[in-house]
Amino acid sequence: MSTNNVTYRSAKGWQLALAVMSQVVPTALVILMTFASYVAVGVYGATSILAGTIITGTRVFDAITDPVCGFLTDRLNTKFGRVRPLLLLGWFIVALAITLMFITCPGKGQIGVFIGIYILYIIGYTVFNTGDGMVAAVITNDPKQRPMVGRWAAVFKSIFSGTFSMILAATLMPKHNFQYGLPLFKDLALLIIGITGILTFLAIFAISASGNDVPETYKGSAKESIKISEMFRMIASSRPLQMFTIAAASDALAMQTASQSAINVMIFGICIGNYRFSGQISLYMTALTVAMLFLTAGLAKRNGTKKTLVQWTILSLAAYAAMYIFMMTVDTLQITKVTGLMIGFIVLRCLMNATQMIVSSCTFPMIADITDYELSNSGHFSPSVVAMTYSFVQKLISSLGATIVGLAVASIGYVEAMPQATDAFSRPILNIALFLWLGMPILGYLCTLAAMKFYKLDREEMERIQIKNAELKNKND
């Protein structure tokens, strides 16, 4: 596509949609691994604090592997490009690790085995994420298509999350008597392996059809090889990357904490007293989220990703704050018994989910924008280095999520076991659950709004950058 005398690398609509199905794979894996603390405690014999510490430590290792993988893949040159081999290899390693963790190796007193398997999982997850982080930058650099990439990713993630919640609450949990244990985890593992395999195949198929994942795409304007010092230069000198990382990492820590399975158990199983309710409202949440994503799709195209992110962060912040006030002022055990309370909760929960997913949809294209910004500054087209530089910092920060939850639940008595949906309600459980579920995201959004005041890559700036990059490419061809 040509605009403003710039020839953009673009893709067909269906290719954009299917390619970003790779974005759903990390979402599915993260959901499965929110049960890792339950596996470590109930299956491999760790305490809740030790489980949180192990998961945090392995996520720090995850952060370290990201830049290493990023720099190695920036030198990867195959006839199949870079994205597709990384997606396929990463999924295979992850599927193997999940099989070992949940199906082949469980047994008490095997903490070392659990750690080893988790490290293998992280390696596979890193390889997959390296390829996934490059998808938006590789498949299109058209400023009008970039927001569509984020929209489709958010739509698919929302549909998956809602469907998974319904399956878990309405089918798998009743099947296993509402107890988080090994029989449930085995079913979840097989389900996630199958779903992520299909999603990976569809993404690879669409990327292949686009014809953009080819060696020619990765030819930067500069000829010198990229050194590891490039990552530290980006961290130290790239203001857009710094501000984006602060915004995204603070949100990631908050959401990583809020999405832990223990939080869902405490909110719906204990504080509301009806775990099935979490699945019953998933259909409403998904429908509203998908509708809002399509209705607001034009905003990012018209206003740019930055402005859209700020607007919806404010709205999401308001939704989370309203839910916090609601939960603190009502008898939570009556929510599913009193019609007015139920309607109020459903409306707020749907607004929380929809606005949060719209905010999330801005992240994917912003990484690609920073990639193009770095190309205009340094002459290097290095999508994996940019993605992994961001991921390195983001994971170091968000790795604290499991430890925060482990310490929090231990403070209210869950030391040798994790919360179960059949446990009795108490005010301390409600207070801890609400802070982790709602308070942490509120703090994350405040950090985002502060950081975006110093982030300059709005729509007008990105159009100027694309013109400059086109001139650079023509000059060096």
C-alpha positions, 0 to 999 in steps of 0.5 A: 500500500502506498500513502504519502509517497511511502510504500508500506508493507501490508497484509490482507484483513484475514491475514492480520486477524489470523496472524495475531492468534499467536497472541492468544497462546501466551494468554492461554499459557499464563492462565494455565500457569496461574495454577503453578502455585497450586501444583507446587504446593499441592502436588510437589510439596512446597509451601505457599511462600516457597511456591511464590518464591520459586515462580518469581525466581524462574520469571527472573530467569525468564527475563534474563533469557529474553534479551539473549534469545532476542539477540540470537534471533536477530541473527537468524536467517532462514528461508522460512524467515524468523517468526514462523520457526520461533513460533513452532519451536517455542510451542513444541518446547512449551507443550513438552514442559506442560506434559511433564509438569502436569501429567508425567512427573507429579509427586510430592517431594520433587521440588527440584523436578518442578523447578527444572520443568518450569525452567524448560517451560520458560525457555519454550515460552521465551522462544515463542514470545520472541517470535510473537513479539515480532509479528506486528512489526513484520506483517505490516508497517502501515499506520492504519493497519497497526491498530487493527493488529491490536484490535484482533489480538484483544478480540481473540484473547477476550473470546478465549478468556471468556470461553475458558472461564465458562469451561472451567467454572461450568464443566471442569470444576464441578467434575472435580468437586470444585477442588484444585488438584492434580485430576483437574490440572491434567484436564487443563493441561491437555486442553491448553496444549490442544488449543495452543497447537491449533492457534499456533498453526493458524498464525503460521499459516496466515504469516506464510500467506502474507509473504512478509516473513522473508529474509528481505524484510529483516534487511536493516538500513545499517550493515553493522551487526547489532551488539548486546550494548544495543539493548542497554543503549535502548534502555538508557536513551530511548524515551519512548521505550522507557515510558512504554515499559513503565506503563506496560510493566506496571500494568503487567505486574498488577494484572499478573497479580490479579489474575492468579488463580488464588484470587479468582478462588477467593473472590468468587468461591469464598467472598461471593460464595458461588464459584460457578458465577465466575463462568456464568458471567463470562458470556456477558463479559466476552460479548460486551468486550468484543462489541466495544473492541469493534465499536472503538476500532476506528478510534485508534486509527483516527487518534493514534494508539497513544491517545486511545491508550490514555482515554481507555486507561482513564475509563478502566481506572474508573471501572476498577475503582467503582467495583472496589467501592461496590465490593467494600459496601455490600454484603458480598455473599448476597451478590448472587442472591439479590437481583440488584446486587447481581446486576450491579456486579455484572455491569461493573465486571463487564466494564472492567473486562472490556476497558482492560482489554481495550487498553491491552490491545494498544500494547502490541502495536506500540512495540511495533511503533517503537521498532520503527522509531529505533529504525529511524534513529539507529538504522537498525530494523531489530523487532526482536531486540526491541521486543526483548528489551521491553520484555526483559524489564517488564518480566523483571517487574511483573515477576513479583506477582506470584511472590506478592500473592504468596505472601498475601495469602500466607498473611491470612493463614494459607501457608501449607495450602492454597485457598479453595472455593469451599473455604469459609468467608472472612473479612481478612480474606475479602480485604486481601482479595480486593487489594490484589484483584482491584487495588493493584490494577488501579495503581498500575493504571496511575503509573500508565497515565503518568508515563504517557505524558512523556511518550511522544509517538502519537499518530502524527509522529509515526507518520513522519517516522515512516516517511523517514524510514522509507527515505533511509531504505531507498537511500541504502538500496 
